[in-house]
Amino acid sequence: MTKKYEIRLTQAIQYIDDNLVNKISLDDVARASHFSAFHFHRIFSALVGETVNDYISRRKLERAVNKLVFEPDKSITEVALENGFSSGANFAKAVKIHFGFSPSQIRNPQKNKNSKNSKNSKIGKILSKYGKDFDPNDLYPNRTANEVNTNPCILDLAIKVKIVDLNEKRVCTLASLRGYEQQAVFDTWDKLSNWAIVNGIKSADQHGFAFCFDHPAVTPIDKCRYEYALVIDDEFAVESPFKSALIPQGKYASLYLKGSPEAAKKAQLGLYADWLPNSGFEPDDFPMLEHYFNDLRVDGYLEMETLIKLKTLT
């Protein structure tokens, strides 16, 4: 993909993600990308691997289902309307078709655990189209929180949550081509690290962060948006496929983790389930960050800090 195509495609995806609560037309997305409307659909499908409509539908549903879980005080109809669906009934139908479960089943996964319908995702589009076997129990934070409290592997992580003040940081980012797939993540680390070395930043001086936009319990692993980032000075020039971005100043919840990636993911959800609801804060509109202290491939374990930007709960 040429730089111009990549930039234009990124503009199209950004436009979609910024307007998920609104009705999005193909012409609007094509206009945002500066591609001809006559050919944009084919270009998008060829480069992204799914149609524009499928991408929009999937992202709307993923966003809404996350809201179902992490905003339990809102009714299903409220979640539907706030996420661009015309009614609670249309939302419920779309959720059932995509995930194989109704919104109420996703909100109460323990009721599904021993039922004959516990494998409903086999009838959902998420499995037939994307190959992901969706289980609401993996998404619902209470279940994860219980595992965090009882699993010895997670207890050994020596979790300690702090509230820290971060100064603004300019970073150079690179998106993973296959989401959270481990090899794709490693390839992204290496490409950005090599770029930094060429630009005079030694390996020992590299401070690596990751922007983790999506929840892998909802989004197929290869579709999750993951960007690796290295802190850079203001004078660095950044060109495609790399991007310049900012980690904003503010208060963050800091969770230190040391262990396997799988245990770390469960502990992160424990942070959302156990700590946040009693903290007086809620997540700000910024993706979860992972700040890496080592290389998993070298040490055999992951040592990192999870950071969630906070705002006062209102």
Secondary structure as UniProt FT lines:
FT   HELIX           3..18
FT   TURN            19..21
FT   HELIX           26..33
FT   HELIX           37..48
FT   HELIX           52..70
FT   TURN            72..73
FT   HELIX           76..82
FT   TURN            83..84
FT   HELIX           88..99
FT   HELIX           103..107
FT   HELIX           109..111
FT   TURN            112..114
FT   TURN            116..119
FT   HELIX           120..123
FT   HELIX           125..128
FT   TURN            129..130
FT   HELIX           136..139
FT   HELIX           141..150
FT   HELIX           152..155
FT   TURN            156..157
FT   STRAND          161..166
FT   STRAND          169..175
FT   TURN            177..180
FT   HELIX           182..198
FT   TURN            199..200
FT   HELIX           203..205
FT   STRAND          208..212
FT   TURN            216..218
FT   HELIX           221..223
FT   STRAND          226..231
FT   TURN            234..235
FT   TURN            240..241
FT   STRAND          243..247
FT   STRAND          250..259
FT   HELIX           261..270
FT   HELIX           271..275
FT   HELIX           276..278
FT   TURN            279..280
FT   STRAND          281..283
FT   STRAND          288..292
FT   HELIX           296..299
FT   STRAND          302..312
//
